[in-house]
Amino acid sequence: MATLAITHALNGKGLGRALSKLKPELSFGALQSFARKGRILLNGKRAHLGVKVRTGDQVEIPELGVAANPKVEFGVLHEAPELLVVDKPAGVAVLPGPGNWRGALACGLLARYPELRSLDDCGLGHRIDRDTSGALAVARNAASLEALRKAFRQRQVHKCYLALCLGNAPQTGRVDRPLAERRQGDHLRAVVARRGKPARTHFSLRARAHGYSLLAVRTETGRFHQIRAHLQTLGFPLAGDPLYGDAGENQRLAGRHGLQRLFLHASELGLPAQLGGWQGRAPLPPELETVLQSLGIAEDPR
């Protein structure tokens, strides 16, 4: 069992919400399952997820290990003694969770780099969504992991995404709208909320054709579903997005152009000097290249 302390920032929150903040790798469904089985203890006693917590409360929750799985595929863009940069396929979660304990990227990393087992989150200092593909940095020792996390906190890491959206987007744009997480049915969504966390997104147009725009997107902050939610609020939902997109357009894109996934790809990553200074690109996956070719859109190599 892992023991977690409730911080002042979580004082008065429901236990479920507090645990979602303390253990973001666990889905709400997993927390519900643990609670039903009496495996969540609050100050030594079984507790349900709706109970209010107070600063200093002690919560015990099952500690989940990561199982190595050589069948999980990923590419390697850069390999150094201190750090890796990997290319994650779409459809692969970064960390394991309910229903996917052995299919996460962390499981594949452990199979290839067993020394990562000693590190928090197997050295993964940042994440991208399951449905997003592209570049991820992985630390290979504790010092590099701390340096990587610090670099992200201080916004010293360059990250750029390629996103295909519906509509004729302008040449450049900036979104500065706070986001909060809300559960809607079985899904967790990001919504604009006055009391949400600050979230800022910048984009520039790479190409435009047939009512679609290919954007280069950079985020100042790393909120849950930030790019997807922010572009949707501007009226430019991402192509292939089942949560924030246009269902009719998604169906048309699938039928006419073969798009079977979210068109969002972490294409560029640049690390600061203290982490080796690597800068590079994750190539656009073939299934997304095919969609652009079908639409007659040529990716701008900038």
N, C-alpha and C positions, 0 to 999 in steps of 0.2 A: 504494500500500500504506500502511496505517496501522501505526505502530509503537507497541506498548503495553509498559509496564514491569510486571513482576510485583511486587506489593506484599508486605509482610511478612505480611499477613493471608492471602495465597494461597500462602505457602511450603509446599511438600510436597503441594499439591493436584495432581490430574491436569490436564493442559493443557486438556482439554475443559471441566472444571468451572470452571477459572480464567477461560477465555474467556467462559463463560456469565455470569460475574459482571462481567467488564470490558466485554462487549458484549451486554447483555441483549436488545437488539433483534434479535439473530440467533438463530434457532432451532437446536436441536441438529442437526437435519437439514442445515441450511446449513453448520454447522461440519464435519460429516462429509463433505459434498460437497467443501468446500475442502481438507480433509485428503487425501481420496482423489486429488485432482488435484494434490497437492503444492504447494498455494498458501498453506499455513501454515508459516512459518519460525520456528524457535526458535534464537535466537543465530546466525542466518544459515543454518541447515540445516533441511531438511524434517523435519517431526515428525508423529507420530501423536498422537491425542487422549489416549491413556492414559499418556503419558510424564509423570513428575513434574517440576514446575517449582520453581525456587528464587528467593528474593528477588533482585531485580535483573536476572533474565533478561529478554531482549528478544524480543518476539513480533511478527512481521509478519503481517498479515492483509489481504486485499483490502478496500479502502475503497469502500463502496457509496453512490452518489449517490441522491438522491430525484428522480424524474421528475414534473414537473407534469402533472396530469390534471384538466381541467375537468369530466369526467364524474363525479367523486367528489362526492356530494351531502352537504351538512351545513347546519345552520341557524346563524344568528348571533344570539346573545342580547344581546350588548353589544359595541360597537365604539368604541374610544378610540385616540388616537395612540400610547399606550404599550402597550396590551393589548387582546386580544379574549377574549370568552367564547363558545364555539361549542357547538352541540348535535349530538353525534355519534350517528348512527343505529347500531342493533345490526347486527352482521355486518361492520362496517368496522374493520379494525385501525388502531391509532393510527400505527404506523410500518410501512414496507414490509418484506417478508421473502420467502423462497422461495415461489414460486407466487403471489405477490401483490405484485409489485414496483411496480405502477402503480395499485393499488386502495385504498391506505391513505389515512387522513385527511390525513397530511402531503402527499400528492400533490395533493389537492384544495386544501389551504391554499396551496401554492405557486402554483397556477394563478390563485387570486384575489388573493393577497398575495405577489408575487414577491420582495419585500424580505426575506422570512423565510429565503431560501436561505442567507444569510450567518450564520444562527444555528444553534447546536447543536440537533439534533433539530427544526429548523424552528420553534423557539420554544416547543415543547411542554415545559412545566416539570413536568408530571405526566401520568399515563396512567390509562385505565380499560381493562378487558378488551375484546377484540373483540366478545364477545357481550353486553356491557353498553352501554346507551344513556345519553345525558345530557350534562351540562355539563362542559366542559373549558376551562381558562384557557390562553391562548396569548400569550406575550410577543412584542412587535414590535421590541424592540431588546435589545442585550446587557445593559444595566443592568437592564431590567425582568425579563429572564430570570433573572439572578442574584438579584434581589429576590424573585421568585416562588419559586425553589427554596429560598431561605433561609426564606421564610414557611412553606413546607411542613415544612422541617426543624424549625422552632421551633413548629410546630403552631398557627400563627396563622390558618390557612384553615379556614373552616367548610364541611364537606361532609356531605350527608345523602343516603342512598339510599332508594328505595322497593323493597321486596322482598316477593314473595308466596311463602309457604312452606307446606309440608304440615304439618298438625298444629295443635293449639290452643296457641299460644305464650302465655306469661304477659304481664301488663301491661308489665313492664319486665324487662330482663335484661342481664347483662354476662358476656362470655367473656374470660378471660385465660389463653390457652394458647399456648405457643410453636409456631411453624410452620416446617417445613423443606420444601424442594422435592424431590420424588422422581419419577423417571421410571418409568412403568408402561406398557410397550409403546410405543405411538407418542405417548403423552400425558404431559405434565408435570403433576403434581398437588401440592397442598399437603397435608401431613400433620402431625398433632400429634407433636412430637418433643421430648424432654427437652432436647436440645442445639440446638433450633431457635432462630430469632430471636423476640424478644418480640413478641406480637401481642395487641391488646386491641380488642374490639368491644362496642359498646353498642346496645341496641335498645329500642324502645317500640312497643306495639301500637296500630295505627291502626283496624283493623277485623277482624272474624272472622266466618266463615260457612262452613257445609258442610264443616267439617274443614280449612279453610285460614285462614291468618292473614296480614294485610297489615301489614308492619312498616316503621317508619322506623329506619334503621340508620346509626350513626355509627361511624367507626373512628378510634382514636387512632394507629394505625400503618398503614402502607400495604403490607402483605405480599401476595405473589402469591396470588390467589384467596382472600383472607382471609375475606370475608363468606361465600362459598360453603362453605368448609371449616369455619369456626367454627359456622355454623348447622347443618350436617350432623352435627357431633359432638354437638349438643344434641338430635338427633332431629327437627330441623325443616329438612329439605332444601329448597332452592329449587325452585319450580315450573319445569318445563321445563329443568332442569339435566341435560345428558347425562353429565356426569362424576361429580357428587356426588349426583344426585337419584335418585328412585324411578322405574325404567323403566316399570312398570305404570301408575303415576299420571300420568307424563308422556304416555303413550299415551292415557289416558282424557281428560286435559285437552285434548289435541290434537283428539280425535274429538268430544267433547261441547262444548267451550268455545272451540275454535279457537286454542289457544296453540301457536305454532310456534317459540318462541324462549325463551331464559332470561328469567325475570321478575325483572330487576334493572335499576334505572334510577337514574342519578345525578341526583337531582331538585333539589337545592339546592346553591348555591355562594355563599360569602360571603368577600370578600377584605378584607385589612386596609387601614388608611388609607393606608399608603405605596404601595399598589397601586391607589389610587383609591376604595377602600371600597365597590365594587359588591357588592350582594347581590341575588340573584334566583333564579328557578326555571326549570328546563327542563320544559316541559309533558309530561305522560305521553303517550307515543306512542299513536296511535289503536288499534294492534293490542293494546296492553295495556289500554286503556280498555274495549275490547270484551270482553276476558276478565273483567274485574271486573264489568261489567254482566251478563254471562252467569251469573256466580256469585252475583249479588245483593249485591255488596260496593260500598259507597259510600266513595270515598276521603275521609278526614278532611282538610279543608283546612289543618290546623295546620301 
